[in-house]
Amino acid sequence: MAEITDIRVELESLKTEVANTNSIQGRLDTAIDKLTDVSTSIKSMLAVHEEKLSQSEKIDEVIFNKIRERADELDKVNSELTDKIELSEKRLMCELKSIRNELDNRVGILEKYRWLILGGAIVIGWAVSKNLMPLIHMMNGV
């Protein structure tokens, strides 16, 4: 009889362990279900974030291409403006040289006339000074 009680005690002990194991297994099943849900949520969040990153990279690429295009356009416009400015500068320099040559010619003519007038005035002054004294004497004698 002692054996039967020992078997019953062992049986009760096994029943308790089985109940505990079933309880632990139930909790593990619940934990696995929750982990599966979390894993699924993380996968969907990662997919969404990956899509957003992909779209962001595409947008960045478009923006960088536009920036490169604008830089090329600005270089072209800058080059054209530089060429136009250089051309205008050359034209202005030619015009200034032309005006300077005209002024030099006019000033040269004016200087020539000045020297002619000055020379003529000296000749007239000399002629008058030689003839002025006899005329003054003639007028005094009258």
WORAUR-V43278 format. One line per field, one symbol per residue. ss: DSSP state (a for helix, b for strand, c for the rest). A space follows every 10 residues. Layout:
ss: ???
This chain:
ss: caaaaaaaaa aaaaaaaaaa aaaaaaaaaa aaaaaaaaaa aaaaaaaaaa aaaaaaaaaa aaaaaaaaaa aaaaaaaaaa aaaaaaaaaa aaaaaaaaaa aaaaaaaaaa aaaaaaaaaa aaaaaaaaaa aaaaaaaaaa ac
